[in-house]
Amino acid sequence: LGNKYGSVFSVQLGTEKVVVLCGYDAVKDALINHAEEFSERAVSTLSRKRLKGYGIIFSHGENWKVMRRFTLATLRDFGMGKRTTEDTINEECNFLMETFKSYK
C-alpha cells in the first residue's frame, strides 16, 4: 500500500481511523521529530466507552503514569523482583505442572 498511497496514509478500520507509516524514514520522522504526538498508546473504542480510560491496562496519559507508579511500588512491597519471589513462583509452577501431568 505504501507504493500506491505514499509513506504516510490513513485507513478506516470500522469506527477507528488508523495512521499507517511505511518505511524506516517515516517511522523515524514520526517517533523523533513528532514524538509528542506519537508518545501515547492507541486508545481502543472498547476502553474509551466501557472503562473510560481507567484501570491498569487501558489507562493512558497522566492517569497511566500514576497507575504504573502505584502498581510498581505495590508489587515491590510484595517482593516482586526479588530472588525469593522468583523461587516461590517457580516452585508453584512445578506443583501446577505435576498436577496437570497427573491427569494424563
C-alpha positions, 0 to 999 in steps of 0.5 A: 500500500505504501507504493500506491498511497505514499509513506504516510496514509490513513485507513478506516478500520470500522469506527477507528481511523488508523495512521499507517507509516511505511518505511524506516524514514517515516517511522523515524520522522514520526517517533523523533521529530513528532514524538509528542504526538506519537508518545501515547498508546492507541486508545481502543473504542472498547476502553474509551466507552466501557472503562473510560480510560481507567484501570491498569491496562487501558489507562493512558496519559497522566492517569497511566503514569500514576497507575504504573507508579502505584502498581510498581511500588505495590508489587515491590512491597510484595517482593516482586523482583526479588530472588525469593519471589522468583523461587516461590513462583517457580516452585508453584509452577512445578506443583501446577505442572505435576498436577496437570501431568497427573491427569494424563 
